Amino acid sequence: MPSFVQLLVHPERRRPAPPALRVDLRPLILLGIAAFAVGGVVCAVLMALDVAALRHVGICVAGVLLGGVGLVWERGHRRSYRGED
């Protein structure tokens, strides 16, 4: 096995990278959205009790919105990352 320095000097000696796994990203994105939604509800309750600040609820709302953007991206790129081209 070549040393780390030899691999830096001669990158062509490396083994080829394994192929990427084909996974469904929707459940992961939906899980993230659900986690931010639950966090937002908890933060809203804590804000009503003067424990949390509005910024914490805003962070959770931003997480839900970015998750929505992730779902839109996933729908548009589903064929390419699953290898269905």
C-alpha positions as CSV (number, residue, x, y, z in Angstrom):
1,M,0.0,0.0,0.0
2,P,1.5,3.4,-1.0
3,S,2.1,5.9,1.7
4,F,0.1,9.1,2.2
5,V,2.8,11.3,0.7
6,Q,3.1,9.0,-2.3
7,L,-0.6,9.3,-2.9
8,L,-0.4,13.1,-2.7
9,V,2.5,13.1,-5.2
10,H,0.9,10.4,-7.5
11,P,-2.9,10.5,-7.2
12,E,-3.2,8.1,-10.1
13,R,-2.1,5.3,-7.9
14,R,-5.2,5.5,-5.7
15,R,-7.9,2.9,-5.9
16,P,-11.0,4.0,-7.7
17,A,-13.8,5.4,-5.5
18,P,-16.7,3.1,-5.0
19,P,-19.9,4.0,-6.8
20,A,-22.3,6.2,-5.0
21,L,-25.3,4.6,-3.2
22,R,-28.7,5.1,-4.8
23,V,-31.0,6.3,-2.0
24,D,-34.4,7.9,-1.6
25,L,-33.8,11.4,-0.1
26,R,-37.5,12.1,0.6
27,P,-37.8,10.3,3.9
28,L,-34.7,12.0,5.2
29,I,-35.9,15.5,4.2
30,L,-39.3,14.9,5.6
31,L,-37.8,13.7,8.9
32,G,-35.8,16.9,9.1
33,I,-38.9,19.0,8.3
34,A,-40.8,17.2,11.0
35,A,-38.0,17.7,13.5
36,F,-37.9,21.4,12.9
37,A,-41.7,21.6,13.1
38,V,-41.7,19.9,16.5
39,G,-38.9,22.2,17.6
40,G,-40.9,25.2,16.4
41,V,-44.0,24.2,18.4
42,V,-41.8,23.6,21.5
43,C,-40.1,26.9,21.0
44,A,-43.4,28.7,20.5
45,V,-44.7,27.2,23.8
46,L,-41.5,28.3,25.6
47,M,-41.7,31.7,24.0
48,A,-45.3,32.0,25.4
49,L,-43.8,31.2,28.8
50,D,-41.0,33.8,28.4
51,V,-38.3,31.1,28.3
52,A,-37.3,31.2,24.6
53,A,-36.9,34.1,22.2
54,L,-38.6,34.8,18.9
55,R,-35.3,34.0,17.2
56,H,-35.6,30.3,18.2
57,V,-39.0,30.0,16.5
58,G,-37.5,31.8,13.5
59,I,-34.7,29.3,13.2
60,C,-37.3,26.4,13.2
61,V,-39.4,28.2,10.6
62,A,-36.3,28.6,8.5
63,G,-35.5,24.9,8.9
64,V,-39.0,24.0,7.7
65,L,-38.7,26.4,4.7
66,L,-35.3,25.1,3.7
67,G,-36.7,21.5,4.0
68,G,-39.4,22.6,1.5
69,V,-36.7,23.8,-0.8
70,G,-34.9,20.5,-0.4
71,L,-38.1,18.7,-1.4
72,V,-38.4,20.8,-4.5
73,W,-34.8,20.1,-5.4
74,E,-35.3,16.4,-4.7
75,R,-38.3,16.3,-7.0
76,G,-36.3,18.0,-9.9
77,H,-33.2,15.8,-9.5
78,R,-34.7,12.5,-8.5
79,R,-33.8,10.8,-11.8
80,S,-30.2,11.9,-11.8
81,Y,-29.3,10.9,-8.2
82,R,-31.1,7.6,-8.5
83,G,-29.3,6.8,-11.7
84,E,-32.6,6.5,-13.7
85,D,-31.3,8.6,-16.6
